């Protein structure tokens, strides 16, 4: 029984951690090499 409780706690903790993160629009970084492609979002700004 103790093993099942530990496993359940571990799985629930893993699910809680995966729910954390950035929200909203993410900015796409520039490429490491080469010229960046013109994006439609950049044209509207």
N, C-alpha and C positions, 0 to 999 in steps of 0.2 A: 504494500500500500504506500509506503514511504517513497518507493521508487516511482510510482505512478504520479504522486503529488509533485515530486521534483521535476519529472519530465513535463508535466502540465505547466508548472511555473516557468520552466525554461522556454517552452514554446510560446507562452503568453508574453514573456519578456521580449523574446525575439520579434514578435509581431508588433509590440509597442514601440520598439526601437526603429523598425522599418517605417513606421508611420511618421516619424520625424523627418523634417527636410525643408527645403526652400519652397515657398509658395509664390504664386503669381508668375508674371512673365520673366523668363530668364534671358539674359543677354548672351548672344552667341559670340564667343571670342574670335578674334582675328586668326587667320590661319598661321601656322608656324612658318610656312614658306609660301612664296607666290603672292600674287595680288588678290585681295578679297573680291569676291563676286559682288556685283551691285545687287542689293536686296530691295525688294519692293517697299519694305518698311523705311529704309533710308531715304527713298524718294519722297515720301510723304512728310518728312520732317522739315 
